[in-house]
């Protein structure tokens, strides 16, 4: 995982066991941490039918100070399973002081 003040990049490993079925695709879900918000599917066109992609960058995140939550779903020919929730607090590092006390 890596982040900036307005983006988070998550990486994952394929499941250790998928019943002998090839992975068809991954689906990402995000919750922005706002009151009353639910998980929503992220634009899946970036991951659709690309099982070799095992990372995704969530950009233009605007709720600095919120705890964002993420899930990834793996889809095979016979079904799907969803990961545990990963939570990330989006914060910024303070700017370097321009004046140094003497």
C-alpha positions as CSV (number, residue, x, y, z in Angstrom):
1,X,0.0,0.0,0.0
2,X,1.1,3.5,-0.7
3,X,-0.7,6.9,-0.4
4,X,-0.5,10.6,-1.1
5,X,-2.8,13.3,0.4
6,X,-5.4,12.5,-2.3
7,X,-4.8,8.9,-3.5
8,X,-4.3,5.4,-2.1
9,X,-2.7,2.5,-4.0
10,X,-3.5,-1.0,-2.9
11,X,-1.9,-4.3,-3.9
12,X,-3.0,-7.8,-3.3
13,X,-1.9,-11.4,-3.9
14,X,-4.1,-13.9,-5.7
15,X,-5.8,-16.3,-3.4
16,X,-3.7,-19.4,-2.6
17,X,-6.5,-21.7,-3.6
18,X,-9.3,-21.2,-6.1
19,X,-10.4,-24.7,-6.6
20,X,-8.4,-25.3,-9.7
21,X,-10.4,-22.6,-11.6
22,X,-8.6,-19.8,-13.3
23,X,-9.2,-16.3,-11.9
24,X,-11.3,-14.3,-14.4
25,X,-11.2,-10.9,-12.9
26,X,-11.1,-8.8,-9.7
27,X,-13.7,-6.3,-8.6
28,X,-12.8,-3.4,-6.2
29,X,-15.1,-1.8,-3.7
30,X,-14.6,1.4,-1.7
31,X,-16.3,3.2,1.2
32,X,-15.2,6.8,1.7
33,X,-15.9,6.8,5.4
34,X,-18.7,9.5,5.2
35,X,-21.6,9.0,7.5
36,X,-24.3,6.7,6.1
37,X,-22.1,5.7,3.1
38,X,-21.9,2.1,1.8
39,X,-19.4,0.2,-0.2
40,X,-19.6,1.0,-3.9
41,X,-18.0,-0.8,-6.8
42,X,-15.1,1.1,-8.3
43,X,-14.8,1.6,-12.1
44,X,-14.2,-2.0,-13.0
45,X,-13.3,-1.3,-16.6
46,X,-9.7,-1.0,-15.4
47,X,-9.7,-4.5,-13.9
48,X,-12.3,-6.3,-16.0
49,X,-11.0,-9.6,-17.4
50,X,-7.4,-8.6,-16.4
51,X,-6.6,-11.1,-13.7
52,X,-2.9,-10.3,-14.0
53,X,-3.5,-6.8,-12.5
54,X,-3.1,-7.1,-8.7
55,X,-3.1,-3.4,-7.7
56,X,-5.3,-0.4,-8.1
57,X,-4.9,3.3,-7.4
58,X,-7.9,5.2,-5.9
59,X,-7.4,8.8,-7.0
60,X,-9.1,12.1,-6.3
61,X,-9.9,11.2,-2.7
62,X,-11.3,14.3,-1.1
63,X,-12.1,13.4,2.5
64,X,-8.8,14.1,4.2
65,X,-9.0,12.7,7.7
66,X,-11.5,10.0,6.8
67,X,-10.9,6.3,7.2
68,X,-11.4,4.8,3.7
69,X,-12.3,1.1,3.5
70,X,-11.6,-1.2,0.7
71,X,-12.5,-4.8,-0.4
72,X,-11.4,-6.8,-3.4
73,X,-13.5,-9.6,-4.9
74,X,-12.0,-12.4,-6.9
75,X,-14.2,-14.0,-9.6
76,X,-13.6,-17.5,-11.1
77,X,-15.7,-19.6,-13.5
78,X,-17.6,-21.2,-10.6
79,X,-18.1,-18.2,-8.2
80,X,-16.5,-15.4,-6.3
81,X,-15.2,-14.5,-2.8
82,X,-14.6,-11.2,-1.2
83,X,-11.6,-10.2,0.9
84,X,-11.6,-8.9,4.4
85,X,-11.9,-5.1,4.7
86,X,-8.8,-3.0,4.6
87,X,-9.0,0.4,6.3
88,X,-6.7,3.4,5.6
89,X,-6.8,6.8,7.2
90,X,-6.2,9.4,4.6
91,X,-3.9,12.1,6.1
92,X,-1.3,14.6,4.9
93,X,2.2,15.1,6.2
94,X,2.7,18.6,7.5
95,X,4.8,20.9,5.3
96,X,8.4,21.4,6.2
97,X,8.8,24.6,8.2
98,X,10.1,27.5,6.2
99,X,11.5,29.4,9.2
100,X,13.9,27.7,11.6
101,X,14.0,29.1,15.1
102,X,17.4,30.5,16.0
